[in-house]
Amino acid sequence: MSGPGAGDEEAALLGLASAAPDAALAYGPHPDQVIDLYGPQNDGPVVLLLHGGFWRAAYDRTHLSPLAAELARHGFPVALAEYRRAGAGGGWPRTYEDVTAAVAAVERPVVAVGHSAGGHLALLLAGRRGPDAPRRIVAVAPVADLARAHELGLSGGAVAEFLGAGAGWADRLSAADPVRRLPGTVPVTLLHGTADADVPIELSRRYVRAAEAAGGPAPVLREQPGTGHYAPVTPGTDAFRVLLATLRST
């Protein structure tokens, strides 16, 4: 997952011991269609946590389990969702279909929090309406502009791998790109480090500019100077405390 200069932050996150959930909820027959539950399962909104890894099967939800447990320790009910990924039955649109199924399976209002590729998936939820619309989106270092991410060749062509090559590329890109599926009434906050070498902050800035140009609700971008890709989802860091404060303001 890492890019140049991200090694220390990545090592700090991946070096944490995984945290076992309090319970698990299957939302489909595939082994990856599962949600790990942490913390108090009361009647309030649930933090639906979506992990990154450029949508690839090599990266699963385990690396965000310490974050899920820490948020639960601070009193948030957390649902850490797994989903089918490229190389193991996923890719567009199946990956996103799993995310929408996970939202429905929780059967409670959700605040969708996604990191990296998970941030991309969370942003796609921002246009939803009705009972399955999230209360709020918090996208952390999101792949917020797929077309630009593809131009930059992020993670060795991860966008093309996720969308699939061949006929229909333009249609798939249009359907899956957050800058073409801008927020409806769901409030959106983006947290992005200025030193992110994996997903450049340029992508979040482009998303915000696109939303402003469209004249719709303006997403809030909170830039974090000197912060890379992994610190915001690593418990104990200053960047994590920004995420925590953002969730407490929901």
N, C-alpha and C positions, 0 to 999 in steps of 0.2 A: 504493500500500500504506500510505502514511503517514497518521497522525492528527495532531492539534494537538500542537505541541511536539516532534515526532519528526524534524523536518527535518534537524538537524545529524547525528544518528546515521544516518539514512537516506542522507544525502549521503556520509557517510564510507564506508559499505558500498558503495553503488553507484558511488562514485568509484574504487574499486579496479579495476585491470586484470583482465580475466577470465584464468583459468589453463587452458591446454589440458590435457586428460587424457593419461594414458600409453597408454590403450587404451579401447575402447568395446565394449559387449556389448548386442546387441538381444535383447529378450525377447518380441517380438511383431511383427506386420506393420505396425502404425501407426508413423509417424515419431517419435511421442513415447514409444514403448515402447522406451526405450534407457537404458543405464546407462553413465556415464563412470567409468572406473577410474583411481585415483591411488595411487601409493605401492607399497610392497612387497606383492606378491600371494603371501603365504606361507600356511602352514596354519592360522594363528590366526584369531580372529573378525574379521569385516570391519565397519567402520563404514558402515552403510547410511544415507546422508544424504538426507533428504526436505525439499525446499524449501517455502516458503510462497508467499503471494500470494493468499490467500483463494480458493484452488482455481480461479482464473481463468486463461484461456489467455493473457492479457496478460503474465503473469509466468512465466518459465521458470527452469530450474535455473542459468542463467548467473551470477546474482548470488551464488550460494553456491560457485562454483568457486574463488574465493580461499580460502574456508574449507576446502574439500576439499584443496587443495594444501598449505595450512598444516598441517592434521592429518597429511597424508602426510609432510611434512617432519619431524614429530615422531615418525614411525615407525608410524603407523596405516595399514593398508590401508583405502582408502575407496572406496565405491561410491556415486556421486552419481546418484540415480535420477530420471529424468523420468517423467511419467505424463500420461495424457489428462486435460484440465481442462475446466471448464465453458466452453462456447462453441466447443470444438474436439473434440467427440466424447467428452468426459468428463462429470463430474457423478456423483451417486450412482446406482448402486453401481459404475459403471465405473472411477472414479478409484481406489477402494479395491481393486477387483479387480486393477488394474495394480500396486498396491503389493505385494499378496500374490504376484503373479506375479514381481515383481522379487526378492522374498526367495527364492523357489524357484530363480530363475535364477542367483543368486550361487553356489549349491551349496556353501555353507560357512556356519558359524554366523555370525549377525549381531548386532551391537549397533545397534538402530535409534535414530537421532538425528534428530528432526524439529523444524523451526522454524515457529511460527505455525500456519498450516493444515497444514503438514507435521508439526507436533507433534500435531495432532488425528489425523492418519493413523497416526502412530507409536503413539499411545495405543490405537487400535483393535487394534493387534497384540498388546496386552498380555494378551488373553484367549486367545490361540492356544496350542495344545498340540501335542506331537509334534515331528518333526524340523524343521519350519519355524517353530517358536516362537523368537523372538529370545532371546538370552542376557540382554538387558537393554534397557530403554527409557529414553532420556533425551529428555524433551520440553521444548523451549526456547520460552518464551512461547506455550504451546499454546492453541488454541481448544478448551479442555477440557470445556466445557459448551455444546453447540450450542443447546439451548433458551434458555438465558440470553443467548447471543450474538445469537440471533434477536430476543429481546425488546429488546435494546439497539440493534438495527439496525446492527450493526457493518459498516463498509465499504459502506454503502448497500444493505443487504439481501443480503449475500453468502451467508448461510446458505440463504435461500429460493432464490437462484440456483443454489446447489450441489445442493440436494435436489430442486428442481423443484416447481412449484405444482400445485394440483389434487388430485384424489382420491388417497388413500393417503398424504397428508402425515404423519399421525400415525405410521403404520407406518415410513415412511422415517426420520423423526426418531428413533424408538425404536431402529432398527437402526444408525443412524450416530452416535449421541450417546455419547461416551465415559463419561459419568456413568451410563449404562445398560448399559455393557459394561465392567464394572470388572475390575481385574487378577485373573488367576488366580495362577499360580506365578511369573510373570515379574516381577523387580524393576523398579520404576518410580521414576525421579527426575525431578522437575520443577524447572526453573530459570526464574524469572520476576522481572523488574524491577518494583519498586514504582512506577516512574514511566512504565510502559508505557501510552501513550495509544491504541495500536492494538488491543491485546488486553488489557483490564484484568486485573490480577492476581487480581481477584475470581473469575475463571473457574477458575484453578488451585486457589484455596482451596476453592471449591465442590466440585471434583473430589475433593480430599483428604477433605473432610468426608463426602462420599457414600461413599467407600471405607471410612472409619472406621465409619460407621453400618451398613454392610453386614457388618462384622465380618471382612472378608477381610484380605489382606496390605495393610499401610499404605504408600502411596506416600510418598516423601520430597520435601518441597517446600523448596527453598532459595531464599528471597527475597533479592533483590539491591537494597538500598536505593539510590534515586536513579538506577537504571538504566532505560533505555527499552526499546524493542522490538528494536533492531538491534545494539546493542553486543555482546551475547553471541555473535553469529555474525560479528563483525568482528575479524579477526586483529589482535593487538597491544593490545587493550583489556583492562582489568582483568576485565571480565565474561567475555571470551573465556578468560582464564586460569582462571577458575572452571570453565568447560566442559572445558577441557583437563585440569584436576585431577580432575574427575568421571570422565572417560573413563579416566584412568590408574588410578583406584581400582577399575575393573571387574574 
